Structures are given as structure tokens and as C-alpha cells.
Amino acid sequence: MKRKPVIIVASLIVANFLAQLMQTMLNTALPQMMLDLGIQVNRAQWLITVYLLVSGIVIPVTGFLIGKYSTRTLFFASAGAFTTGTLIAGFSVDFTLILSGRIIQGIGAGLLVPVFLNTIILVFPKEKLGAAMGLASLIVGLAPALGPTISGFVIQHHSWRILFYGVAPIAIANLFVAYYCLENVWDTHKAKLDWRSILYSSLGFGSLLYGFSILSDQGKGIQLALTFLIVGFALSFLFVKRQFKLAVPLLDFNVFRYPRFTYASIIGVVLFIVMAGVELLLPIYAQNVRGLLPRESGLMLLPGALLMGVSGVVSGKIYDRYGGRYLIRIGFFGIAAVTALLTIALSIHAPYGLLVGLYALLMTGVGFMMTPITAFAMASLPNSMMNYASPMTTAIRTLGMSMGGALLITLVTITADYSSFSFPINMHQGIQAAFWSLALVAASGFLLTFFVPYGKGSVES
């Protein structure tokens, strides 16, 4: 390497920050977009979940792409797609075109995260892996946490289109910086893409998300939703089964033969579902139930976003010194406890300061968890499997967030539709039901931390 590791990953940091920022910036803007576009919440949420879904579908291909193409080639393709999608969404005049832009954005975002993680693993020495993962967690976690806050300030005074107009110039400038700073850090080889795997994964995951999304749509019917879910599960099963038959699979499921990686990955998925679920639901609660301004709903999330960034960096250094055993357990205990408290406190007249404080505590716990659980999962694998570890980790987390988000909105819609009360009380009941489900998910994550094998062969030993 001709340059220092930090210089090499600089453009990747900026690109991933923007991609993760756009993941949640529409959370606060969703109520305004629903009014402008004349759509309901179960349709509007597609602007958020399709971004995650497409990212999750693309991620399995990154193991193949990382092996076939250089760092620079893959970065410019992914960052270019993200920038193009941003411009399309910003200049779109209807829901369909905006959705198309979000799909193209999601393709770029899905490629960027594994490239970022793989580059960090290769350019930083192992003794600094925890601190480097702390940097990655800061980007991957802080950006989506800041998204609703930034969006709230923008939406208060401007159109939601400014969110796209503001990101696009930075993304374009970053492409020019990358041309001079980014180096190729891994070797390439000839590889053949298995198109049947692409078909199974894209149709399978897409059918699952669509099925979960229309469960609450009384016009389409429960039978259609169940049909898509059955087809989705069947195709997803065929995708996994085929990967074991391929000499070079899109996703190497053999990584789950390592128990520490398996448990850490499941806990990571639970962590991201809780984080993304709260970030999705709180702005809807603040604006639609409480009638708060977009700026106020964004400010509600700001202290938590900042504390998560700080705790993520600190926990990376603690992990390097002491390992992840206690960080993981203590962190998830805090997350489960605070999620339950937030759910209980989420009344229709809950004090604003109380919600800010509880959300801040929750995100502090998320920050302390994110770095150790990622570094612990990666450190449990041999170097020969690293090319597939980061795409697998990112894929299951992204798909978990998209499916989780769709199910949460479905639960909100169903509860509100069958409530005997009118708006906004029925909406409040729906959101509280969704929060109770998140509390149960968080509690299950805490219980899982006691099954993680921390013994011989782990980074702790």
C-alpha cells in the first residue's frame, strides 16, 4: 500500500456515510411525502423498505464481485449507482419514479457496505481491528441515526426533495476524491456468476417482503399475501440449498459452521431490527400522533445519534483490550430494558424530555453493542473466509431490517384498522403494539447472549 489505511478508506467512509444517511432520512419526511403524493403509510413505507430490500438482494453478489473486480472498479460502480439513484429520486414527479430512484440507490448502497468492511479488514492490522470496526460502526450506525434529525430540520422549511439535492453534490465530489485516493487492496481472479442463484435470491427475498407488506392491505387479501410468503420461503430455501452445491457460492453458508459467528450474526440481526424499528416508528409517532413539527421529531433523535457514535468508538477500544463477552451481555441487557421502558412510556401525552432520554439510552446501548458483535463475528473466522463473511453479515442484517420494518408497519396498520377509536388514538395503539413486539425481540436478543460460546478459540482467549 502506498498510502496510510485512513487515506485509502476516506472515500469509502464518505460514500457509506451518505448511503446509510439516505437509509433513514425519509423516516421524518414520510408524513409530508404521504400528503404530497397522496399515498397511505403502508404504500409510503416502500420508499424505505425497498431501499433495504434491494441492498439485501445485491449484497450476496458482492462476494463474487469482490473476487472478480478490483477495489476501485467496484467502488466507482456502486458509488456511481447510488449517485444516479439520488438524482433520479430528487427530480421525480410521482411515486413510481421516486421508488425507481430508491431502487437504484439501494443497489449502490448494497455494494458499498461489504466493500467498506472488506477493505477495513485488509488494510488495518488485526491488533487494531476493534478500533477500525469502531470506525465502521460509527459510519454504519451514526449516519442512519442522524438521518431523521437532519431530515427534520430540512423538512421544516423546505421540500423533501432537498434531501436528495443536498446529498447528490457531495456524492459527486467524493467520486473525484476517490479517483486520487482510493487504492486496490485485494487480488482478483476469474469467476463465473450463477444466475440461478441471483434469480432465487431476488425473487425469494422480494416475494417475502411484498407478502409481509400486503398482509395489512384488505384490498389485496390475506390469500395473496400468503401466496407470496410461501413462494418467497420456497425460493429462499432453494437459494440456500444451491449455495452448498456450488464450488464458488454467492454466499458461503459454511461460515455458520463456526458457532461464534452464527450466534454473533443472529444477535447482530436482532440489534439492527430493534435500532431500525425504533428509528422508523418514533418519527411517525411524533408527527402523526403527537402532532409535533418535523424539526421537533428530528431533534428527539439527535442526542441518541450522537451518543451512539461516541459509545461505538469507545467500545471498539474496550473490545481490543478486554474482548467482547461483557460488552455484548451488558449492552444487550441495556437495550432490552430501555426498549421495554420506552414502550411503557409511549403514551399519547408522554413527556418529550422522557422520550428523548430513553431513546438516547437505547442508542448508547446500540453503540456499545455494534462494534463488539461485528468484530467478534469476524475474528472467529479464518482469513480464507473473510471475503464471504462481510457480505453475509451485511446481507442478513439488511434483510432483517427490511422484513422487520415491513412487519412493524403491517402491525401498526392492522391494529389501527381494527381499533374502535378514530385517528390519532388508533394510530397510537398501532405504534404501541409495534413497540411491544420490538421489546420482545430485544429480550430474545439478550437471552441469546448467554448461548454465545466465548471459550477456547475466541478472541477472548
Buried (B, 14 or more C-beta within 10 A) or exposed (E): EEEEBEBBBBBBBBBBBBBBBBBBBBBBBBBBBBEEBEBEBBBBBBBBBBBBBBBBBBBBBBBBBBBBBBBBEBBBBBBBBBBBBBBBBBBBEEBEEBBBBBBBBBBBBBBBBBBBBBBBBBBBEEEBBBBBBBBBBBBBBBBBBBBBBBBBBBBBEEBBBBBBBBBBEBBBEBBEEBEEBBBBBBEBEEBEEBEEBBEBBBBBBBBBBBBBBBBBBEEBEEEBBEEBBEBBBBBBEBBBEBBEEBEBBBBBBBBBEBBBBBBBBBBBBBBBBBBBBBBBBBBBBBBBBBEBBBBBBBBBBBBBBBBBBBBBBBBBBBBBEEBBBBBBBBBBBBBBBBBBBBBBBBEBEBEEEBBBBBBBBBBBBBBBBBBBBBBBBBBBBEEEBBBBBBBBBBBBBBBBBBBBBBBBBBBBBBBBEEBEEEEBBBBBBBBBBBBBBBBBBBBBBBEBBEEBEBEEEBBBE
